[in-house]
Amino acid sequence: MNAMGVPGTAGQVLALAPDEASRRAGSKLAGAASWSGTGRGEGAVWGLCAGSGRTPYRTVVDGTGPAYRCSCPSRKFPCKHALGLLLLAASDEAAVPEAPAPDWAGEWLAGRRGRAESAVRRATGDTPDGPADPGAARRRAERRAARITAGTEELERRLADLLRGGLAAAGQAGYGLWEETAARMVDAQAPGLAGRVRDLAAIPGSGPGWPVRLLEECALIHLLDRAWLSADRLPTPLAATVRTRVGLTAPADGTPVRDRWLVLAQYDTADGRLTTRRIWLYGTGSGRTALLLSYGAAGRAPRLAFPVGGVLAGELTPYAGSGGLRAEPGERFDPVDVPAAPPPGVPVGRALDTYGRMLGEDPWLDSWPVTLGQVVPAQAEYGWQLADADGREALPLTAAARSRAGLWRLLALSGGAPVTVFGECGHRGFAPLAAWSPESPHETVPLV
């Protein structure tokens, strides 16, 4: 990060881009000739970018969020103009001089920061409106719980019908059966169950052994159904995890953690209806790993974007359940121009022990974040793996990781020598997300 409050290197800027096309388009707008009226102040940068029309696009970036605003019609976030402005600021500070913000930029910045202050007042109870009606909120929660209960009971009947008819018949039913069942779970206000049902549709016919995989996933859904129906008899942490897995949202009400956070990784996944952005952070003081989720609907990129490898000072409030990983960011994150070391790495065996222990607390857990220390990428009979430097234990890479370009960046970084790798460890293998070499321990190399 630099003194402007924006990413300090081109690599950090490009890591914010929602896709490769945005990276290329933003790079073309990184020259001073594309911009006029540029300026910076109080952690923000702004400028006017010439476009195909008569009126230039107004672009402003608030580095304390970070947050972005542009008058272009792009549905990507950040757009190519925001990326181009940040690249210009990162490469040539003289091209973005200190100056008073113009009205169009100042009004947006003031409004955004005013909303942040209002959010703090609401969080502390310092609001003129007073608290919401707790009785009405309780009644709404009870009605939704009743709908979810009815939905889980119906899902149990459908799973029983599936098993009674034989799993082989699932391959002949087509996607429509699963989509109709998922729609019923949406009607029951259980989106978590709906997502798991939709995932079942991709299993039949997916390759050798698919009936076993289908049975395993059906068993996990059955376990989640039964856990919901017995939630009042579960330990409080497990009951919170069950509510989260079913799809109930709850406010982030854990103890806030203020720290300097190293941005480990950021990547998007899409299911045709929603784009989900996952951002992994590491607290350099607390040693805590946190996950931020941001969503974009109807083809829009999620609004939250942090520079991979950057260090941000701010506050996170954790959610209950699922190991306490997920957190809600505060309204203000200030860039810190201080290098940060990666999380301490562990051997492969300890990483597997950690995942196994967390799986005992959350049986529906797909993966767990771990940092492997002193591992070497190596090719085995079944594909690429990360092995301890002494060769005693190894973790296979997931199929998705083996097909990504990040694998070749990891191989180039290692060159056959041990490296530190952060990623997600799960039953499908290990998905590397970032890496560090012993020669450059403060330089985060993104692998997604």
C-alpha positions in Angstrom: 0.0 0.0 0.0 1.1 3.6 -0.6 0.4 6.8 1.1 -2.7 7.4 -1.0 -4.5 4.6 0.7 -4.6 2.6 -2.6 -2.8 -0.6 -3.7 0.9 0.3 -4.0 1.9 -2.2 -6.8 0.5 -3.1 -10.2 0.2 -6.7 -9.0 -2.0 -5.7 -6.0 -4.2 -3.6 -8.3 -4.6 -6.4 -10.9 -5.5 -8.9 -8.1 -8.6 -6.8 -7.6 -9.9 -7.4 -11.1 -13.0 -9.7 -11.4 -11.6 -11.5 -14.5 -8.8 -11.6 -17.0 -10.7 -9.4 -19.5 -10.9 -6.6 -16.9 -7.2 -6.9 -16.2 -6.3 -6.5 -19.9 -8.8 -3.6 -20.3 -7.6 -1.8 -17.1 -4.0 -2.1 -18.2 -4.8 -0.3 -21.4 -6.1 2.7 -19.3 -3.1 2.9 -17.1 -1.5 5.8 -19.0 -1.8 9.5 -18.1 -3.1 10.2 -21.7 -6.4 8.5 -20.9 -7.1 10.7 -17.8 -7.8 14.3 -16.9 -8.8 15.9 -13.6 -7.0 13.3 -11.5 -6.3 13.9 -7.9 -6.0 12.4 -4.5 -6.7 13.2 -0.9 -7.8 11.6 2.4 -7.2 8.0 1.2 -9.1 8.5 -2.1 -8.2 8.9 -5.8 -10.4 10.2 -8.6 -10.2 11.2 -12.3 -12.0 11.6 -15.6 -11.4 8.9 -18.2 -12.0 9.5 -21.9 -14.5 7.1 -23.4 -16.2 6.6 -26.7 -18.8 9.2 -25.9 -18.5 13.0 -25.5 -18.7 12.9 -21.7 -15.7 11.3 -19.8 -16.4 8.7 -17.2 -16.2 9.9 -13.6 -14.2 7.4 -11.5 -13.4 7.6 -7.8 -11.9 5.0 -5.4 -12.1 5.2 -1.7 -9.0 3.4 -0.5 -10.3 3.1 3.1 -13.0 0.6 2.0 -11.8 -0.1 -0.5 -14.9 1.1 -2.5 -15.4 2.2 -6.1 -17.7 4.4 -8.0 -17.7 5.0 -11.8 -20.3 6.5 -14.1 -19.7 3.9 -16.8 -22.4 1.3 -17.5 -20.1 -1.7 -16.7 -21.6 -4.4 -14.4 -18.1 -5.5 -13.3 -16.7 -4.4 -10.0 -14.2 -2.8 -10.0 -14.6 -1.7 -13.6 -11.7 -1.2 -16.0 -11.7 2.5 -15.4 -11.2 2.0 -11.6 -8.4 -0.5 -12.3 -6.8 1.9 -14.8 -6.9 4.8 -12.3 -5.4 2.6 -9.6 -2.7 1.4 -12.0 -1.8 5.0 -12.9 -1.7 6.0 -9.2 0.5 2.9 -8.4 3.0 3.6 -11.2 3.2 7.4 -11.2 2.1 9.3 -8.1 2.9 12.6 -9.8 0.1 11.9 -12.4 -2.4 11.8 -9.5 -1.5 15.0 -7.5 -2.8 16.0 -4.1 -5.8 18.2 -4.7 -9.3 19.1 -3.3 -11.9 16.6 -4.4 -14.3 17.9 -7.1 -18.0 18.0 -6.1 -19.0 14.8 -7.8 -16.2 12.8 -6.0 -16.6 14.7 -2.7 -20.3 14.1 -2.4 -19.9 10.4 -2.9 -17.0 10.1 -0.5 -18.9 12.2 2.2 -22.1 10.1 1.7 -20.2 6.8 2.0 -18.3 7.8 5.1 -21.4 9.2 6.6 -23.1 5.9 6.2 -20.1 4.2 7.9 -20.5 6.5 10.9 -24.2 5.7 11.0 -23.4 2.0 11.0 -21.1 2.5 14.0 -23.8 4.4 15.9 -26.4 1.6 15.1 -23.9 -1.0 16.3 -23.4 0.8 19.6 -27.1 1.5 20.0 -26.6 5.3 19.7 -29.5 5.9 17.3 -32.5 8.2 17.6 -34.9 5.6 16.3 -34.5 3.2 19.3 -34.5 -0.6 19.1 -36.7 -2.5 16.7 -39.7 -4.4 18.1 -38.2 -7.6 19.6 -41.6 -9.3 19.7 -42.2 -8.8 16.0 -38.7 -10.1 15.2 -39.3 -13.2 17.3 -42.6 -14.0 15.6 -41.0 -13.7 12.2 -38.2 -16.0 13.2 -40.7 -18.5 14.5 -42.7 -18.5 11.3 -39.6 -19.0 9.2 -38.4 -21.9 11.5 -41.8 -23.6 11.0 -41.5 -23.3 7.2 -38.0 -24.8 7.3 -39.2 -27.6 9.5 -41.9 -28.4 7.0 -39.4 -28.3 4.2 -36.9 -30.7 6.0 -39.7 -33.1 6.6 -40.7 -33.1 3.0 -37.0 -33.5 1.9 -36.7 -36.5 4.2 -39.7 -38.1 2.4 -38.1 -37.4 -1.0 -34.8 -38.9 0.1 -36.6 -42.0 1.3 -38.4 -42.3 -2.0 -35.1 -42.0 -3.8 -33.5 -44.8 -1.8 -36.5 -47.0 -2.0 -36.5 -46.8 -5.8 -32.8 -47.4 -6.0 -30.0 -44.9 -6.8 -29.7 -46.2 -10.4 -33.0 -44.6 -11.1 -31.6 -41.2 -10.2 -29.5 -41.2 -13.4 -32.7 -41.5 -15.4 -34.7 -38.8 -13.6 -32.8 -35.9 -15.1 -32.1 -32.5 -13.7 -35.8 -31.5 -13.4 -36.4 -33.7 -10.3 -33.6 -32.0 -8.4 -34.5 -28.5 -9.5 -38.1 -29.0 -8.5 -37.0 -30.3 -5.1 -34.6 -27.4 -4.7 -37.4 -25.0 -5.5 -39.4 -26.5 -2.7 -36.6 -25.8 -0.3 -36.4 -22.2 -1.5 -40.1 -21.9 -0.8 -39.4 -23.3 2.7 -36.8 -20.5 3.1 -33.9 -23.0 3.5 -31.5 -21.8 0.8 -28.7 -23.9 2.2 -30.7 -27.1 1.7 -31.7 -25.9 -1.8 -28.0 -25.5 -2.7 -27.1 -29.0 -1.5 -30.1 -30.5 -3.4 -28.9 -28.8 -6.6 -25.4 -30.2 -6.2 -27.0 -33.7 -6.2 -28.1 -33.1 -9.8 -24.5 -33.1 -11.1 -23.5 -36.5 -9.5 -25.5 -39.1 -11.5 -23.5 -40.1 -14.6 -20.5 -38.0 -13.5 -18.1 -40.9 -13.8 -17.2 -44.3 -12.2 -18.5 -44.6 -8.6 -21.1 -41.9 -8.9 -23.8 -44.0 -7.0 -21.4 -44.1 -4.0 -20.9 -40.3 -4.1 -24.6 -39.7 -4.5 -25.2 -41.9 -1.4 -22.6 -40.0 0.6 -24.2 -36.6 -0.3 -27.7 -37.9 0.5 -26.5 -39.1 3.8 -25.1 -35.7 4.6 -28.3 -34.0 3.7 -30.2 -36.5 5.8 -27.9 -35.8 8.7 -28.5 -32.0 8.3 -32.3 -32.6 8.2 -32.2 -34.6 11.4 -29.9 -32.1 13.1 -32.4 -29.3 12.3 -35.3 -31.3 13.6 -33.3 -31.9 16.8 -31.6 -28.5 17.1 -33.0 -27.7 20.5 -31.1 -30.7 21.9 -27.8 -29.9 20.3 -24.8 -28.1 21.9 -25.0 -24.4 21.3 -22.0 -24.2 18.8 -23.3 -27.2 16.8 -26.8 -25.7 16.7 -25.4 -22.5 15.4 -23.6 -24.4 12.7 -26.7 -26.3 11.7 -28.7 -23.0 11.3 -25.9 -21.7 9.1 -25.8 -24.8 6.9 -29.6 -24.8 6.5 -29.4 -21.2 5.3 -30.5 -19.1 8.2 -28.7 -15.8 8.4 -27.8 -14.3 11.7 -26.0 -11.0 12.5 -22.3 -11.0 13.2 -22.4 -10.7 16.9 -19.1 -12.1 18.1 -16.4 -10.1 19.8 -14.9 -7.6 17.3 -11.2 -8.2 16.4 -9.1 -5.2 15.5 -5.9 -6.1 13.7 -3.7 -5.6 10.8 -5.0 -8.1 8.2 -2.9 -9.6 5.5 -5.0 -10.4 2.4 -4.1 -14.0 1.6 -6.4 -14.7 -1.4 -9.5 -13.7 -3.3 -11.5 -15.7 -5.8 -15.1 -15.9 -7.2 -17.4 -18.9 -7.8 -20.7 -18.7 -9.7 -23.7 -21.0 -10.0 -25.7 -19.2 -12.7 -27.8 -17.3 -10.1 -25.2 -15.7 -7.8 -21.5 -14.9 -7.9 -19.8 -15.5 -4.5 -16.5 -13.9 -3.7 -14.3 -15.4 -1.0 -11.6 -13.3 0.6 -9.2 -14.9 3.1 -7.5 -12.6 5.7 -4.8 -13.3 8.3 -4.5 -11.2 11.4 -0.8 -10.5 11.9 -1.3 -9.8 15.6 -4.1 -12.2 16.6 -3.0 -15.1 14.4 -6.6 -15.5 13.3 -7.7 -16.5 9.8 -11.0 -15.0 8.7 -13.2 -15.4 5.7 -15.2 -12.6 4.1 -18.1 -13.3 1.7 -19.4 -10.9 -0.8 -22.2 -11.6 -3.4 -23.2 -10.3 -6.8 -26.5 -11.2 -8.5 -27.5 -11.4 -12.2 -24.0 -11.4 -13.6 -22.7 -8.6 -11.4 -19.4 -8.9 -9.7 -19.4 -8.7 -5.9 -18.7 -5.2 -4.6 -16.2 -6.2 -1.9 -12.6 -6.4 -3.3 -9.3 -6.3 -1.4 -5.7 -6.3 -2.9 -4.1 -9.7 -2.5 -0.8 -9.3 -0.6 -1.9 -6.0 0.9 -2.1 -5.2 4.6 -5.2 -3.5 6.0 -5.9 -2.2 9.4 -9.5 -2.6 10.5 -12.1 -4.5 12.5 -13.8 -7.8 11.8 -16.8 -9.1 13.7 -17.1 -13.0 13.5 -20.3 -14.9 12.9 -21.3 -17.9 15.1 -21.0 -21.4 13.8 -18.8 -23.1 11.2 -15.6 -22.8 13.2 -15.9 -19.0 13.6 -14.2 -18.4 10.3 -16.7 -16.1 8.6 -16.6 -12.5 9.7 -18.2 -9.2 8.8 -15.8 -6.3 7.9 -16.1 -2.9 9.4 -16.9 0.1 7.2 -13.3 1.4 7.2 -10.1 -0.5 6.4 -7.0 1.6 6.2 -4.0 0.4 4.2 -0.8 -0.1 6.2 2.6 0.3 4.5 4.2 -2.4 6.6 5.3 -5.8 5.2 3.7 -8.8 6.8 5.0 -12.4 7.0 2.6 -15.2 5.9 0.9 -17.4 8.5 3.2 -19.9 10.2 3.2 -23.1 8.1 2.6 -26.7 9.4 3.5 -30.1 8.1 1.0 -32.0 6.0 0.1 -34.4 8.8 -0.9 -31.6 11.2 -3.0 -29.9 8.5 -4.9 -33.2 8.0 -5.3 -33.5 11.8 -6.8 -30.0 11.9 -9.2 -30.7 9.1 -10.3 -33.9 10.7 -10.9 -32.2 14.0 -13.0 -29.4 12.4 -14.9 -32.0 10.5 -15.9 -33.5 13.8 -17.4 -30.2 14.8 -19.0 -29.5 11.4 -19.8 -32.7 9.4 -20.8 -30.6 6.4 -17.5 -28.8 6.1 -16.1 -29.0 2.6 -12.6 -27.6 3.4 -10.6 -25.8 6.1 -7.9 -23.1 5.6 -4.4 -24.2 6.3 -0.9 -23.0 5.6 1.6 -25.7 4.7 5.2 -25.0 5.5 8.3 -26.4 3.8 6.4 -28.3 1.1 7.5 -29.2 -2.4 5.1 -29.6 -5.4 5.7 -33.0 -7.0 4.0 -35.1 -9.6 2.7 -38.5 -8.5 1.0 -41.4 -10.3 -2.4 -39.8 -9.7 -1.4 -36.2 -10.4 0.3 -33.2 -8.6 0.7 -33.1 -4.9 2.4 -31.1 -2.2 4.8 -33.1 -0.2 6.7 -32.4 3.0 10.3 -31.6 2.3 11.4 -34.9 4.0 9.0 -36.8 1.7 7.1 -38.5 4.5 3.6 -37.2 3.8 1.8 -35.5 0.9 -1.5 -34.0 0.0 -3.0 -34.4 -3.5 -4.2 -31.2 -5.3 -7.8 -31.0 -6.2 -8.9 -31.6 -9.8 -9.7 -27.9 -10.2 -6.3 -26.8 -8.8 -4.5 -29.1 -11.3 -6.2 -27.4 -14.2 -5.5 -23.8 -13.1 -2.6 -21.6 -14.3 -1.7 -21.1 -10.6 -0.2 -24.6 -10.5 2.5 -23.4 -13.0 3.1 -20.2 -11.0 3.6 -22.4 -7.9 6.1 -24.7 -9.8 8.0 -21.7 -11.0 8.1 -20.2 -7.5 9.3 -23.4 -6.0 11.8 -24.6 -8.6 12.0 -27.8 -6.7 12.8 -26.1 -3.3 10.4 -26.0 -0.3 7.9 -23.1 -0.2 5.0 -22.0 2.1 1.6 -22.4 0.6 -1.8 -21.3 1.9 -5.0 -23.0 0.7 -8.1 -25.0 1.5 -7.7 -28.6 2.7 -10.7 -30.9 2.1 -11.9 -34.3 1.2 -11.2 -33.6 -2.5 -7.6 -32.7 -1.8 -5.8 -29.4 -1.3 -6.5 -26.2 -3.3 -3.5 -23.8 -3.2 -4.5 -20.2 -3.1 -1.2 -18.3 -2.3 2.4 -19.0 -1.8 5.7 -17.5 -0.5 9.3 -18.4 -1.2 12.0 -18.3 1.4 13.8 -15.6 -0.6 10.8 -13.3 -0.6 8.8 -14.1 2.5 6.8 -10.8 2.4 5.7 -11.1 -1.3 2.4 -13.0 -1.6 2.1 -14.8 -4.9 -1.6 -15.4 -5.8 -2.4 -18.8 -7.3 -6.1 -18.1 -8.2 
